[in-house]
């Protein structure tokens, strides 16, 4: 395998992982969990 092919493959895989994380973060199932986590600093004494 040529080094440039490997670099391209790593770039595509990294981008796919990035898009997957963004999709997971903005999914409706996770929005309540993230809303609770965002309010944690305000709930402390």
Number of C-alpha atoms within 10 A of each C-alpha: 5 6 8 9 10 11 11 11 12 12 12 12 12 12 12 12 12 12 12 11 12 11 11 13 13 11 11 10 10 11 13 11 10 13 10 10 10 10 10 10 9 7 6 6 4
